Amino acid sequence: MGFKQQISPRLAVGAAATVAVCLFASGRQVFASEQQGVQPPVSAQPAMPAQAPAPASRPAGPELRLSADDAVRMALENNLGVQSARLGPQIGTYGVAEARGAFVPTLFSTTQTRSATSPPDFLASGGSADATTSERFQTNFGVQQVVPWGGGRYSVSLDASRQAVNFTSSFNPQLGSNLSAAYTQPLLRNFLIDATRQQVMIARKNEEIADLQLRQQLTSTERIVRSAYFDLIGALGQLDVASGSLELSRQSLRQNERRVEVGTMAQIDILEAQAEVAQREEAVIIAEANIKSFEDNLRTLILNPQQPDFWTTRLIPTERPTLAAQPVDVEAAVQGALANRTDIAQARKRLESSQITLDYSRNQRLPDVNLIANYNTQGLAGTSFEFGPGFPPPVLTQSQRSFSDALRDVFGNNFRTWSVQLQVNYPIGTSTADAGLASARLQREQELNGIKELEVNVTAAVRNAGRQVSTSQQRVDATRKAREFAERRLEAEEKRVTVGLSTTFQLFQAQRDLDSSKQNELRALIDYNRALVDFQAVQQAPVGGR
């Protein structure tokens, strides 16, 4: 045993010296600052597997492989927010129909019966001491409408009645009919615009705003879904990096164990390698948890919550982020945003609604001048009596006229009455219309200032989004170079550790730096693709949080 203990360190030192001599003899440098490792192929994206290994703790369920476009399409079909937004234009359409309902012709009808008993009337009853009675039945029907132009309104009705009395009357029972028509036409106030037409026009603007809100919701949903898709890709990439780092740390641990066995490394150095493995295992656990969180976030955006496998379906992205450099014309994007942004369009529609209210308030300050025309024709029928002289007058003859005779009188225009009147109303002093006009003017000015402020904010948002695209592209280039240098440094540290010129701590530090560089490159690449999505979305709709 003593001889073995003496010869083992000598053999180890000799082997190390022999390896060093061979390296120097071959012309290869061993200093970390001069290491020239094998150049990795230049790539615009970090190495990522087509599919990251699924953690064993994930519940079994169907797999859904989808691209970013597939995710957007599914979201537009299943997302509850989109489904709610699609109801907005329908509600707006019904709002217009409800407002226009004021112009629909209305049929009306009234039927009544009346009985009256009065004290004896000596003259009416022909000297009788009996009480006088009157029985009357009347019905009418007609049509009335507020016309959708000029603020006018009309009413046409036809009525029929029957009256029987117990005293002397020319007709008993008496049948009557009347045809009446009336039209009221405003000449100043309510001629160009009235409250009903104001509500119709505002309802139409609200319908247009609802369409813009739907378009905004669709744009926002697409952006959020693509962002969530990139988050899941990033989480899978982080798991890949963490798994690779874990495997690298385990390999270092095995190499250190072999070095301890041959006596070229102290036992205490294994503890550092074991601690490094434990840290990498923690990173893998965190990466797996992040995958679950981002997967749940994506599933709530694109899947139908009513499907039975909603929470167990595994989402497998089929795309990887790429560096597809695109030209960014910020000035053209600003002009397009000012012309097409849904929030600016909504603000302009609200300004148009305010202008409608202003026009209505200005019209209400005019005098209320109305032209009213009435026309009436009537007919009379029943049992007709001809009385002679004397008191009470004797009945000489009687004749019968049917109700059709009364209608012939009505439609024959035999007994007509007509009238035309000019009605004028004007308040003395300050009226409510003056206050309404002042308020409408201030509201319109307020919304004009809001549009100007919104245009400034939109311009700043588009310029910032374009700047983010350029910055993210530069970050991708920088992080790619940093990752390449980190790979070369790790190769150099591995060689230095092999010949005893570096420590395990320095090797693990190089591994950590490479791990961080890969994560930074992946993050920069995803941020670049997300910046492209934001740059397109910000020209169409407001861009909020992720």
Sequence and secondary structure as in RCSB ss.txt:
>XXXX:A:sequence
MGFKQQISPRLAVGAAATVAVCLFASGRQVFASEQQGVQPPVSAQPAMPAQAPAPASRPAGPELRLSADDAVRMA
LENNLGVQSARLGPQIGTYGVAEARGAFVPTLFSTTQTRSATSPPDFLASGGSADATTSERFQTNFGVQQVVPWG
GGRYSVSLDASRQAVNFTSSFNPQLGSNLSAAYTQPLLRNFLIDATRQQVMIARKNEEIADLQLRQQLTSTERIV
RSAYFDLIGALGQLDVASGSLELSRQSLRQNERRVEVGTMAQIDILEAQAEVAQREEAVIIAEANIKSFEDNLRT
LILNPQQPDFWTTRLIPTERPTLAAQPVDVEAAVQGALANRTDIAQARKRLESSQITLDYSRNQRLPDVNLIANY
NTQGLAGTSFEFGPGFPPPVLTQSQRSFSDALRDVFGNNFRTWSVQLQVNYPIGTSTADAGLASARLQREQELNG
IKELEVNVTAAVRNAGRQVSTSQQRVDATRKAREFAERRLEAEEKRVTVGLSTTFQLFQAQRDLDSSKQNELRAL
IDYNRALVDFQAVQQAPVGGR
>XXXX:A:secstr
 HHHHHHHHHHHHHHHHHHHHHHHHTT    GGG         SS    SS    TTS    EEEE HHHHHHHH
HHH HHHHHHHHHHHHHHHHHHHHHGGGS EEEEEEEEEEEEE   TTTTTT  S EEEEEEEEEEEEEEE SST
T EEEEEEEEEEEEESS  SEEEEEEEEEEEEEEEESSTTTS  HHHHHHHHHHHHHHHHHHHHHHHHHHHHHHH
HHHHHHHHHHHHHHHHHHHHHHHHHHHHHHHHHHHHHTSS THHHHHHHHHHHHHHHHHHHHHHHHHHHHHHHHH
HHS TTSTTTTT EEEE            HHHHHHHHHHH HHHHHHHHHHHHHHHHHHHHHHTTS EEEEEEEE
EEEEEEEEEEEE SSSS  EEEEEEE HHHHHHHHHTT SEEEEEEEEEE  SSS HHHHHHHHHHHHHHHHHHH
HHHHHHHHHHHHHHHHHHHHHHHHHHHHHHHHHHHHHHHHHHHHHHHHTTSS HHHHHHHHHHHHHHHHHHHHHH
HHHHHHHHHHHHTTTS     
